[in-house]
Amino acid sequence: MPGFEEARRIILANVQPLGEERVPLLDALGRVVSQDLAAPWDHPLCDFSAMDGFAVRAADCAHIPVTLTVTDYLPAGGSIEGSVAAGCANKIMTGAPTPPGSDAIVPIEEVTEGEGTVTVREPVRPGQHIRRQGDDLKAGTVIFPAGTVIRPAEVSMLASMGKAVVPVRRRARVAILSTGDELIDLGQSPTRGKVINSNALSLAAAVRDAGGVPVLLGIARDNRESHREKMLEGLKCDVLITSAGVSAGDRDLVRAVLAELGARQLFWKIDIKPGGPTAFAVKDGIPVFSLPGNPVSTMVTFELFVRPALMKMMGHPKVIRPFVKGVLAEDVRKKQGKLNFIRVRIEKEDGRYLAYSAGDQHTGVLSTIVRSDALAALPLDAAQVPAGTEVDLLFLHEVDLQEEPR
């Protein structure tokens, strides 16, 4: 039975990045660039004015104040054929190309305008308020290397470079299968002994949150035929996730049916709590995650094991959310000999993260994970972890941790 780190190592060693596709720029938001993207031209494309003002020859302004003749007007996007002659100036707007002959821009607030003239009142230095051609990027420079995650800032740069279509890694299509005769679909009213299939929706939400495409297969009933039919459909996707039916009971058929279908099981059970009866297999390159059925175990094992695999498959350079250091704010009891991940809420005090239990840690108690900010990893060898112990925290979402002013 592997431990936490070993299980994750096995998983990541057996998943590979997906192929690429070309998508419209806006659809690439949040996706990962699959090949180096280079600038097709200089950026800026030419010298242009960074201010509203007047394009001048700095040599004409060596002795101020000086009055120059205004010979032309350049709006943004405009251009002129002639150059700025000695003793002359062109009125110019921000973003307009600088006219030949000029080598400085004088801001409009530093001049006095007359009838066909302008008087420069402040010293002028060559090159002031001009953005030079290629200052930002030279043609052929790699803008974004493969593996770059596209955010709004990347969209802006790619648009300025004319990249209407972008090569990115495919989104992982993730088949989600719940198992068990006790399950009913969302929208049906539960009766005694029946539970709503919430795992399918929580897993679909987690897949979508990670950037994947969930494919809901429904419920496999407690017979081999139903399992086989649903699993064969799921194995047409990039990833298959099952929940429940992975322990050793009479109706826990997941592992047996996967074996019949030719899946190669790489491990069953992990030395952690919750989520111990987790299995991982591969069928013709398709990773198969068999997660426990308790809702909290399902969500925790997705975060610890499935999410990193999806991130690698979709080309992300950083696939594992980092642990950060925090301190237990209260005593915690745990089962000795297992790495425990407990659900905690976080407060910040004196620059430290303080971890408080979010409530009942039973894996069927959903309200506790709803209240959780993070998972706290408690050491294997301890049965009692006292307040003040430093622990590793895995944040589950962004948390506003502004300290209250004193």
TORPAKE-349937 format. One record per residue: residue in one letter; x, y, z of N, C-alpha, C in turn. Coordinates in steps of 0.05 Angstrom, whole numbers, padded with zeros to 5 digits, always signed. Layout:
N
AXYZXYZXYZ ...
***
This chain:
406
M+00017-00024+00000+00000+00000+00000+00018+00025+00000 P+00016+00042-00021+00033+00065-00022+00024+00087-00002 G+00042+00104+00006+00035+00127+00021+00026+00150+00002 F+00020+00172+00014+00010+00195-00001+00028+00203-00024 E+00053+00209-00018+00072+00219-00038+00077+00198-00060 E+00080+00172-00052+00085+00151-00071+00061+00147-00090 A+00037+00148-00079+00013+00145-00095+00011+00168-00116 R+00017+00192-00107+00016+00214-00126+00038+00212-00147 R+00061+00202-00139+00083+00198-00158+00075+00178-00180 I+00063+00155-00171+00054+00135-00190+00034+00146-00210 I+00015+00161-00200-00005+00173-00217+00008+00191-00238 L+00024+00210-00229+00035+00230-00247+00055+00217-00267 A+00067+00195-00260+00085+00181-00279+00069+00166-00300 N+00043+00163-00296+00027+00148-00315+00006+00164-00330 V+00008+00190-00329-00009+00207-00345+00009+00225-00363 Q+00000+00231-00386+00015+00247-00405-00001+00271-00415 P+00013+00292-00424-00002+00315-00435-00018+00307-00459 L-00042+00319-00461-00060+00314-00484-00050+00329-00508 G-00061+00322-00531-00054+00336-00556-00063+00365-00556 E-00057+00378-00578-00064+00407-00579-00088+00411-00598 E-00100+00434-00595-00121+00444-00613-00117+00474-00616 R-00128+00485-00637-00127+00514-00642-00154+00526-00637 V-00154+00546-00619-00180+00558-00611-00178+00588-00614 P-00202+00601-00618-00202+00630-00618-00190+00642-00593 L-00177+00665-00595-00162+00676-00573-00178+00678-00547 L-00202+00688-00548-00218+00691-00523-00224+00664-00511 D-00228+00643-00527-00233+00616-00517-00208+00604-00504 A-00185+00616-00509-00160+00605-00498-00156+00614-00469 L-00173+00631-00458-00169+00641-00431-00169+00617-00412 G-00149+00616-00395-00146+00594-00375-00134+00569-00387 R-00129+00568-00412-00117+00545-00425-00086+00548-00425 V-00072+00527-00434-00043+00526-00433-00032+00526-00462 V-00014+00544-00468-00002+00546-00494+00014+00520-00500 S+00010+00508-00523+00022+00482-00529+00048+00484-00545 Q+00054+00508-00556+00079+00512-00570+00088+00541-00566 D+00114+00546-00570+00124+00573-00566+00110+00592-00586 L+00103+00616-00576+00090+00636-00592+00109+00660-00595 A+00116+00667-00619+00135+00689-00624+00121+00714-00636 A+00133+00737-00631+00122+00762-00642+00126+00763-00672 P+00104+00767-00688+00107+00768-00717+00119+00795-00727 W+00118+00815-00710+00129+00841-00717+00139+00856-00692 D+00153+00878-00696+00162+00894-00674+00137+00905-00659 H+00140+00908-00633+00119+00921-00617+00132+00941-00598 P+00127+00967-00601+00109+00979-00621+00120+00975-00650 L+00102+00979-00669+00109+00975-00697+00126+00998-00707 C+00124+01021-00695+00140+01045-00703+00143+01063-00678 D+00159+01084-00681+00161+01104-00660+00134+01118-00658 F+00125+01123-00634+00100+01138-00631+00100+01155-00606 S+00082+01175-00606+00081+01193-00584+00067+01181-00560 A+00079+01185-00536+00067+01175-00511+00051+01197-00497 M+00049+01220-00509+00035+01243-00497+00020+01259-00518 D-00001+01272-00509-00013+01293-00526+00006+01318-00524 G+00014+01329-00547+00032+01352-00546+00041+01360-00574 F+00068+01365-00576+00079+01374-00601+00105+01359-00607 A+00107+01349-00631+00132+01336-00640+00151+01358-00649 V+00175+01358-00638+00194+01380-00644+00222+01368-00648 R+00240+01385-00657+00269+01379-00658+00281+01390-00633 A+00293+01372-00617+00304+01381-00591+00324+01403-00594 A+00340+01403-00617+00360+01424-00621+00347+01451-00624 D+00322+01453-00633+00308+01478-00636+00300+01490-00609 C+00301+01473-00588+00291+01481-00562+00314+01483-00542 A+00339+01488-00552+00362+01489-00534+00361+01514-00516 H+00348+01534-00526+00345+01559-00510+00316+01565-00507 I+00305+01563-00483+00277+01568-00478+00273+01594-00463 P+00249+01606-00466+00227+01597-00484+00234+01601-00513 V+00221+01585-00530+00225+01587-00559+00198+01584-00572 T+00193+01600-00593+00168+01598-00607+00173+01585-00634 L+00157+01564-00640+00159+01548-00664+00134+01551-00681 T+00137+01547-00707+00114+01548-00725+00101+01520-00726 V+00075+01518-00723+00060+01493-00724+00053+01488-00753 T+00063+01466-00764+00059+01461-00793+00040+01438-00799 D+00033+01422-00779+00015+01399-00785+00003+01389-00759 Y-00017+01371-00762-00031+01359-00739-00032+01329-00744 L-00025+01314-00723-00024+01284-00725-00042+01272-00703 P-00066+01262-00711-00083+01248-00691-00073+01219-00688 A-00082+01205-00668-00076+01176-00666-00085+01162-00691 G-00067+01146-00702-00073+01132-00727-00067+01147-00751 G-00060+01173-00749-00053+01190-00772-00024+01188-00780 S-00017+01200-00803+00010+01201-00812+00013+01224-00832 I+00038+01233-00836+00044+01253-00855+00067+01245-00872 E+00070+01257-00895+00092+01250-00913+00117+01266-00906 G+00113+01292-00901+00136+01310-00897+00148+01307-00869 S+00172+01319-00866+00186+01318-00841+00183+01345-00827 V+00190+01345-00801+00189+01370-00785+00214+01386-00792 A+00210+01410-00803+00233+01426-00810+00243+01442-00787 A+00267+01453-00789+00279+01469-00768+00260+01492-00761 G+00257+01497-00736+00240+01519-00726+00210+01513-00727 C+00203+01487-00733+00175+01480-00735+00168+01458-00715 A+00142+01454-00712+00131+01433-00695+00106+01422-00707 N+00099+01397-00701+00074+01385-00709+00058+01379-00683 K+00032+01388-00683+00015+01380-00661+00010+01350-00664 I+00011+01336-00642+00009+01306-00643-00007+01296-00619 M-00022+01274-00623-00037+01261-00602-00024+01235-00594 T-00030+01226-00569-00020+01201-00559-00026+01178-00578 G-00006+01162-00585-00010+01139-00603-00004+01145-00632 A+00000+01171-00639+00006+01177-00667+00035+01172-00673 P+00042+01162-00697+00070+01159-00704+00085+01185-00704 T+00109+01185-00694+00125+01210-00694+00134+01217-00722 P+00131+01242-00730+00138+01249-00758+00168+01250-00762 P+00177+01244-00786+00206+01245-00792+00217+01273-00784 G+00242+01274-00775+00254+01299-00768+00251+01306-00739 S+00230+01297-00726+00226+01303-00698+00241+01283-00680 D+00249+01291-00657+00262+01272-00639+00254+01276-00610 A+00232+01290-00605+00222+01294-00578+00192+01303-00580 I+00178+01297-00558+00150+01306-00555+00149+01325-00531 V+00138+01348-00535+00134+01367-00513+00104+01365-00504 P+00099+01357-00480+00071+01355-00471+00056+01381-00473 I+00030+01379-00478+00014+01403-00484+00013+01422-00460 E+00016+01411-00436+00016+01428-00412+00042+01444-00408 E+00062+01439-00425+00088+01453-00422+00092+01473-00444 V+00070+01480-00458+00072+01499-00480+00050+01520-00478 T+00053+01541-00493+00032+01561-00496+00025+01563-00526 E+00001+01557-00533-00007+01557-00561-00016+01585-00570 G-00006+01592-00595-00015+01617-00607-00028+01612-00633 E-00032+01632-00650-00044+01629-00676-00023+01618-00696 G-00024+01592-00700-00005+01579-00718+00023+01576-00706 T+00025+01581-00680+00051+01578-00666+00048+01563-00640 V+00071+01555-00629+00071+01544-00602+00097+01553-00588 T+00095+01561-00563+00118+01570-00548+00125+01549-00527 V+00149+01538-00530+00158+01517-00511+00170+01531-00487 R+00160+01524-00463+00168+01538-00438+00188+01522-00421 E+00189+01495-00425+00204+01478-00408+00227+01465-00424 P+00250+01457-00411+00272+01445-00425+00263+01419-00439 V+00276+01414-00462+00269+01390-00478+00295+01373-00482 R+00292+01347-00477+00314+01329-00482+00307+01310-00505 P+00326+01303-00521+00321+01285-00543+00309+01258-00534 G+00289+01249-00548+00276+01223-00542+00254+01224-00521 Q+00249+01247-00509+00229+01248-00488+00201+01243-00499 H+00186+01226-00484+00158+01219-00489+00154+01206-00516 I+00175+01192-00526+00172+01177-00550+00176+01147-00543 R+00157+01130-00551+00161+01101-00549+00173+01091-00575 R+00196+01079-00572+00211+01070-00596+00201+01044-00607 Q+00204+01041-00633+00197+01016-00647+00212+00993-00634 G+00197+00972-00627+00209+00948-00615+00217+00950-00586 D+00210+00972-00573+00217+00976-00545+00206+00953-00528 D+00182+00944-00535+00168+00923-00519+00178+00895-00528 L+00176+00890-00554+00184+00864-00566+00196+00868-00594 K+00216+00853-00600+00227+00853-00627+00214+00829-00642 A+00210+00833-00668+00199+00811-00684+00216+00786-00680 G+00202+00763-00677+00216+00737-00673+00220+00730-00644 T+00217+00749-00626+00220+00743-00597+00197+00725-00588 V+00204+00705-00572+00183+00687-00562+00167+00703-00541 I+00141+00707-00547+00124+00722-00528+00118+00704-00504 F+00108+00680-00510+00100+00661-00489+00110+00634-00497 P+00127+00621-00480+00136+00594-00486+00114+00574-00481 A+00116+00551-00492+00097+00529-00487+00096+00525-00457 G+00071+00520-00448+00067+00517-00419+00056+00542-00405 T+00055+00564-00420+00044+00589-00408+00014+00586-00405 V+00004+00593-00381-00025+00594-00377-00035+00622-00386 I-00056+00621-00402-00066+00646-00414-00086+00660-00395 R-00078+00684-00385-00094+00700-00368-00103+00725-00384 P-00119+00743-00372-00127+00767-00388-00103+00783-00398 A-00081+00784-00383-00057+00799-00392-00046+00786-00417 E-00045+00759-00418-00035+00745-00441-00053+00749-00465 V-00079+00750-00460-00098+00756-00482-00092+00783-00494 S-00087+00803-00478-00081+00830-00488-00056+00830-00505 M-00035+00817-00496-00010+00816-00512-00014+00801-00538 L-00028+00778-00536-00032+00762-00560-00049+00777-00581 A-00069+00791-00571-00086+00807-00589-00069+00829-00603 S-00051+00842-00587-00035+00863-00599-00016+00852-00620 M-00010+00826-00618+00007+00813-00637-00009+00800-00660 G-00035+00804-00661-00051+00794-00682-00057+00764-00681 K-00054+00752-00657-00058+00723-00654-00088+00718-00649 A-00103+00715-00671-00132+00711-00669-00138+00682-00661 V-00120+00664-00667-00124+00636-00660-00098+00626-00646 V-00102+00610-00625-00079+00603-00608-00078+00572-00605 P-00054+00560-00608-00051+00531-00603-00049+00526-00573 V-00067+00509-00563-00068+00503-00534-00071+00473-00530 R-00065+00464-00506-00071+00436-00499-00101+00431-00497 R-00109+00408-00505-00137+00401-00503-00147+00400-00474 R-00172+00407-00470-00184+00402-00444-00189+00372-00441 A-00184+00362-00417-00189+00334-00412-00219+00329-00410 R-00228+00309-00425-00255+00300-00423-00256+00278-00402 V-00270+00283-00380-00269+00266-00357-00296+00252-00352 A-00297+00226-00356-00322+00211-00351-00325+00206-00321 I-00350+00210-00311-00355+00208-00283-00378+00187-00279 L-00371+00166-00264-00390+00144-00260-00395+00140-00230 S-00419+00141-00221-00426+00134-00194-00437+00105-00194 T-00433+00091-00172-00442+00063-00170-00458+00058-00145 G-00478+00041-00148-00494+00033-00124-00524+00033-00129 D-00538+00012-00119-00567+00011-00122-00580+00032-00103 E-00566+00042-00084-00578+00061-00065-00581+00089-00076 L-00569+00094-00099-00568+00121-00110-00592+00128-00126 I-00601+00153-00124-00622+00163-00141-00612+00189-00153 D-00624+00197-00175-00615+00221-00190-00625+00247-00176 L-00610+00268-00181-00619+00294-00171-00646+00301-00183 G-00664+00310-00166-00691+00316-00175-00711+00296-00164 Q-00702+00272-00158-00719+00252-00145-00719+00257-00115 S-00741+00250-00102-00743+00253-00073-00732+00228-00059 P-00712+00231-00041-00701+00208-00028-00721+00195-00009 T-00720+00169-00007-00736+00153+00012-00717+00138+00030 R-00727+00124+00049-00710+00109+00068-00691+00090+00053 G-00665+00093+00058-00645+00075+00045-00635+00085+00019 K-00646+00107+00009-00637+00119-00017-00623+00145-00012 V-00603+00151-00028-00588+00176-00026-00585+00188-00054 I-00585+00215-00054-00582+00229-00080-00553+00227-00089 N-00549+00223-00115-00522+00220-00126-00508+00247-00127 S-00500+00256-00104-00486+00282-00103-00457+00281-00112 N-00445+00257-00110-00417+00255-00118-00413+00262-00147 A-00432+00254-00164-00429+00260-00193-00427+00289-00198 L-00444+00305-00183-00444+00333-00187-00420+00347-00175 S-00411+00337-00151-00387+00350-00139-00363+00344-00156 L-00361+00320-00167-00338+00313-00184-00339+00329-00210 A-00362+00332-00221-00365+00348-00246-00357+00376-00241 A-00365+00387-00218-00358+00415-00212-00328+00417-00208 A-00316+00397-00195-00287+00398-00190-00271+00396-00216 V-00281+00379-00234-00268+00376-00261-00270+00402-00276 R-00293+00414-00276-00297+00439-00290-00280+00461-00278 D-00278+00462-00251-00261+00481-00238-00232+00478-00245 A-00223+00454-00250-00196+00449-00258-00191+00454-00287 G-00212+00460-00303-00209+00466-00331-00216+00443-00349 G-00225+00421-00338-00233+00398-00355-00262+00399-00363 V-00270+00379-00378-00298+00377-00388-00310+00352-00376 P-00329+00355-00357-00341+00331-00345-00361+00318-00364 V-00361+00291-00364-00380+00275-00380-00394+00257-00360 L-00419+00263-00354-00434+00248-00333-00446+00222-00345 L-00437+00199-00334-00446+00173-00344-00471+00163-00330 G-00479+00176-00308-00502+00166-00293-00493+00146-00271 I-00510+00127-00266-00506+00109-00243-00504+00080-00254 A-00483+00066-00245-00480+00038-00251-00493+00022-00228 R-00512+00006-00234-00525-00010-00213-00507-00033-00204 D-00515-00046-00183-00497-00066-00171-00499-00093-00185 N-00491-00092-00211-00488-00117-00226-00466-00112-00247 R-00454-00134-00256-00431-00131-00274-00439-00119-00301 E-00462-00126-00310-00470-00116-00337-00472-00086-00337 S-00485-00074-00316-00488-00045-00315-00460-00032-00312 H-00443-00043-00295-00416-00032-00292-00401-00033-00319 R-00402-00056-00332-00387-00059-00356-00396-00040-00378 E-00422-00037-00381-00433-00020-00402-00424+00009-00397 K-00427+00019-00372-00420+00046-00366-00390+00051-00368 M-00374+00032-00359-00345+00036-00359-00334+00036-00388 L-00345+00019-00405-00337+00019-00433-00342+00047-00446 E-00365+00059-00439-00371+00086-00449-00351+00106-00437 G-00345+00103-00411-00326+00122-00399-00298+00120-00409 L-00290+00097-00418-00263+00093-00428-00259+00105-00456 K-00280+00116-00467-00277+00131-00492-00267+00160-00487 C-00268+00168-00461-00259+00195-00454-00229+00195-00447 D-00218+00217-00439-00190+00219-00432-00184+00208-00404 V-00204+00209-00387-00201+00200-00359-00228+00188-00351 L-00226+00167-00334-00251+00156-00322-00248+00158-00291 I-00268+00169-00279-00270+00170-00249-00295+00155-00241 T-00291+00136-00222-00314+00123-00210-00315+00130-00181 S-00339+00130-00169-00341+00134-00140-00357+00111-00128 A-00348+00101-00105-00360+00079-00090-00354+00053-00105 G-00360+00031-00091-00356+00004-00102-00328-00004-00105 V-00309+00008-00089-00281+00002-00092-00270-00012-00068 S-00286-00018-00048-00277-00033-00025-00278-00063-00030 A-00283-00078-00009-00282-00107-00011-00308-00121-00006 G-00330-00106-00008-00357-00118-00003-00367-00135-00026 D-00389-00149-00022-00400-00167-00042-00409-00151-00067 R-00417-00126-00063-00427-00110-00086-00407-00089-00095 D-00382-00091-00085-00361-00073-00094-00348-00085-00119 L-00359-00077-00142-00352-00091-00167-00332-00075-00184 V-00325-00051-00176-00310-00033-00194-00284-00045-00203 R-00267-00054-00184-00241-00064-00191-00243-00090-00207 A-00262-00107-00200-00264-00132-00215-00272-00128-00244 V-00291-00110-00248-00300-00105-00276-00278-00091-00292 L-00264-00072-00279-00242-00059-00293-00221-00080-00301 A-00215-00099-00284-00196-00120-00291-00206-00136-00315 E-00232-00142-00315-00243-00157-00337-00241-00142-00364 L-00241-00115-00362-00239-00098-00385-00210-00094-00394 G-00191-00105-00378-00163-00103-00386-00148-00080-00373 A-00160-00066-00353-00146-00045-00340-00125-00056-00322 R-00102-00043-00321-00079-00051-00305-00079-00036-00279 Q-00085-00049-00256-00086-00035-00231-00058-00030-00221 L-00052-00004-00214-00026+00003-00205-00025+00005-00174 F-00047+00010-00162-00048+00008-00133-00078+00007-00124 W-00082-00004-00101-00108-00004-00088-00103+00001-00058 K-00115+00022-00048-00111+00032-00021-00086+00049-00018 I-00090+00070-00003-00068+00089+00003-00068+00093+00033 D-00044+00097+00043-00041+00099+00072-00048+00128+00082 I-00073+00136+00077-00083+00162+00086-00111+00159+00097 K-00120+00180+00110-00148+00181+00119-00157+00211+00117 P-00179+00216+00105-00198+00198+00091-00187+00190+00063 G-00200+00171+00051-00193+00164+00023-00176+00139+00020 G-00173+00123+00042-00156+00100+00041-00162+00081+00018 P-00188+00073+00014-00194+00053-00007-00195+00065-00035 T-00175+00080-00043-00173+00092-00069-00157+00074-00087 A-00165+00070-00112-00150+00054-00131-00144+00070-00156 F-00122+00062-00169-00114+00075-00194-00106+00054-00214 A-00116+00056-00238-00110+00037-00259-00107+00052-00285 V-00096+00038-00305-00093+00049-00332-00103+00029-00352 K-00118+00038-00371-00129+00021-00393-00122+00034-00419 D-00104+00023-00434-00096+00034-00460-00089+00064-00458 G-00074+00071-00438-00066+00099-00434-00086+00116-00420 I-00110+00106-00415-00131+00122-00402-00129+00117-00372 P-00123+00139-00356-00122+00135-00327-00150+00131-00316 V-00152+00113-00297-00178+00107-00284-00174+00111-00254 F-00189+00130-00242-00189+00135-00214-00214+00123-00201 S-00211+00105-00182-00233+00093-00168-00233+00104-00140 L-00251+00123-00135-00252+00138-00110-00272+00126-00090 P-00268+00131-00064-00288+00121-00045-00315+00135-00049 G-00336+00123-00038-00363+00133-00042-00372+00155-00022 N-00360+00156+00002-00368+00177+00020-00361+00204+00008 P-00381+00223+00008-00377+00248-00006-00352+00263+00001 V-00345+00265+00026-00320+00279+00034-00296+00265+00023 S-00295+00239+00026-00272+00224+00015-00269+00228-00015 T-00292+00228-00029-00291+00233-00058-00278+00260-00064 M-00287+00281-00050-00276+00307-00056-00247+00310-00048 V-00239+00299-00025-00212+00301-00016-00193+00286-00035 T-00200+00261-00042-00183+00246-00060-00181+00258-00088 F-00203+00271-00097-00201+00286-00122-00180+00307-00120 E-00181+00323-00099-00162+00345-00095-00133+00335-00094 L-00129+00314-00079-00102+00304-00074-00090+00289-00098 F-00106+00275-00113-00095+00257-00133-00105+00263-00162 V-00131+00268-00165-00142+00271-00192-00135+00298-00204 R-00138+00319-00188-00133+00346-00198-00104+00349-00209 P-00083+00340-00194-00056+00342-00205-00053+00327-00232 A-00066+00304-00235-00064+00289-00260-00077+00305-00283 L-00100+00317-00277-00114+00332-00298-00097+00356-00306 M-00084+00369-00287-00068+00393-00293-00044+00385-00310 K-00032+00362-00305-00010+00353-00322-00020+00347-00350 M-00042+00333-00352-00053+00326-00378-00060+00350-00395 M-00068+00372-00382-00076+00396-00396-00052+00416-00399 G-00028+00406-00392-00004+00421-00399+00005+00442-00379 H-00007+00443-00355+00001+00463-00335+00029+00458-00325 P+00045+00479-00323+00073+00476-00313+00074+00469-00283 K+00054+00478-00268+00053+00472-00240+00027+00456-00235 V+00030+00431-00228+00007+00413-00227-00002+00408-00198 I+00015+00414-00179+00008+00408-00151+00005+00435-00136 R-00017+00438-00122-00021+00461-00105-00002+00458-00081 P+00014+00479-00075+00034+00476-00054+00021+00475-00026 F+00034+00461-00009+00027+00462+00020+00041+00487+00031 V+00027+00500+00051+00039+00522+00065+00039+00515+00095 K+00056+00528+00110+00058+00522+00138+00037+00537+00154 G+00026+00523+00174+00007+00534+00192+00010+00522+00219 V-00007+00530+00238-00005+00521+00266-00032+00512+00275 L-00034+00488+00287-00059+00479+00299-00067+00498+00322 A-00092+00506+00322-00101+00524+00343-00114+00509+00366 E-00116+00483+00363-00129+00466+00384-00118+00438+00382 D-00121+00423+00404-00113+00395+00404-00130+00379+00385 V-00117+00359+00372-00131+00341+00353-00123+00313+00358 R-00143+00294+00360-00138+00266+00362-00141+00253+00334 K-00124+00233+00328-00125+00220+00302-00117+00191+00305 K-00121+00176+00283-00113+00148+00283-00083+00146+00278 Q-00069+00133+00296-00040+00131+00294-00033+00113+00270 G-00011+00120+00256-00002+00104+00234-00012+00111+00207 K-00029+00132+00205-00040+00141+00179-00036+00171+00177 L-00030+00180+00153-00029+00209+00147-00058+00219+00146 N-00066+00235+00164-00093+00245+00165-00095+00273+00152 F-00115+00277+00136-00121+00303+00125-00148+00312+00138 I-00146+00331+00156-00170+00341+00169-00179+00367+00157 R-00205+00371+00157-00216+00396+00146-00215+00418+00167 V-00203+00440+00159-00199+00462+00178-00208+00489+00166 R-00215+00507+00184-00220+00535+00176-00195+00550+00186 I-00189+00572+00171-00164+00586+00176-00169+00614+00185 E-00154+00622+00205-00152+00650+00213-00123+00658+00212 K-00118+00684+00211-00091+00694+00210-00086+00712+00234 E-00064+00707+00247-00057+00722+00271-00027+00725+00273 D-00018+00750+00276+00011+00755+00278+00026+00742+00255 G+00014+00743+00231+00028+00733+00208+00027+00703+00205 R+00014+00689+00223+00013+00659+00222-00015+00650+00214 Y-00016+00628+00200-00042+00615+00195-00049+00597+00218 L-00072+00602+00230-00082+00585+00252-00104+00567+00241 A-00101+00541+00246-00120+00521+00235-00138+00511+00258 Y-00164+00515+00254-00184+00505+00272-00200+00484+00259 S-00207+00463+00273-00224+00442+00261-00250+00454+00251 A-00258+00446+00227-00283+00457+00215-00307+00442+00225 G-00303+00422+00243-00326+00407+00254-00322+00377+00252 D-00344+00363+00253-00343+00333+00253-00328+00324+00228 Q-00307+00307+00233-00290+00298+00212-00299+00272+00198 H-00323+00262+00205-00333+00238+00192-00337+00244+00162 T-00330+00224+00146-00330+00229+00117-00358+00232+00104 G-00378+00227+00120-00405+00232+00109-00417+00259+00116 V-00401+00275+00131-00411+00301+00140-00402+00323+00120 L-00420+00330+00103-00414+00349+00082-00411+00377+00093 S-00426+00384+00114-00426+00411+00124-00398+00419+00133 T-00382+00400+00141-00355+00406+00150-00337+00415+00127 I-00339+00402+00104-00322+00410+00082-00332+00436+00070 V-00358+00442+00072-00368+00468+00063-00356+00490+00079 R-00351+00485+00105-00340+00506+00123-00309+00507+00121 S-00297+00488+00107-00268+00486+00107-00255+00506+00088 D-00232+00516+00097-00215+00532+00080-00191+00515+00069 A-00184+00494+00084-00159+00480+00077-00160+00452+00089 L-00142+00435+00079-00137+00409+00091-00111+00411+00107 A-00111+00402+00132-00086+00402+00148-00076+00373+00149 A-00051+00369+00141-00038+00343+00141-00026+00338+00169 L-00037+00317+00183-00027+00310+00209-00008+00287+00207 P+00014+00287+00222+00035+00267+00220+00025+00238+00225 L+00038+00219+00212+00030+00191+00214+00033+00180+00242 D+00055+00186+00256+00062+00172+00280+00048+00181+00305 A+00032+00203+00303+00019+00214+00327-00010+00205+00329 A-00018+00201+00354-00047+00196+00360-00060+00221+00371 Q-00044+00238+00383-00053+00263+00394-00035+00285+00384 V-00046+00305+00370-00030+00327+00360-00038+00352+00375 P-00020+00363+00392-00027+00385+00409-00029+00412+00395 A-00045+00430+00406-00046+00457+00396-00018+00469+00395 G-00012+00484+00375+00014+00496+00372+00032+00481+00353 T+00024+00456+00345+00040+00440+00327+00040+00452+00299 E+00063+00454+00286+00064+00464+00259+00055+00442+00240 V+00037+00448+00222+00027+00429+00203+00027+00440+00175 D+00025+00422+00155+00023+00431+00127-00007+00435+00120 L-00012+00457+00106-00039+00464+00099-00042+00465+00069 L-00063+00452+00058-00069+00453+00030-00095+00469+00027 F-00093+00494+00017-00117+00511+00015-00134+00500-00008 L-00161+00500-00002-00180+00490-00021-00192+00512-00039 H-00189+00536-00030-00200+00559-00046-00186+00584-00036 E-00191+00607-00050-00179+00632-00041-00194+00641-00015 V-00179+00650+00004-00190+00658+00030-00182+00687+00036 D-00201+00703+00044-00195+00730+00053-00185+00728+00082 L-00159+00732+00086-00147+00729+00112-00135+00755+00122 Q-00149+00777+00117-00140+00803+00128-00141+00802+00158 E-00120+00809+00171-00120+00810+00200-00135+00835+00209 E-00150+00832+00231-00164+00854+00242-00144+00874+00254 P-00148+00900+00248-00130+00920+00260-00132+00921+00290 R-00110+00926+00303-00110+00926+00332-00111+00954+00343 
***
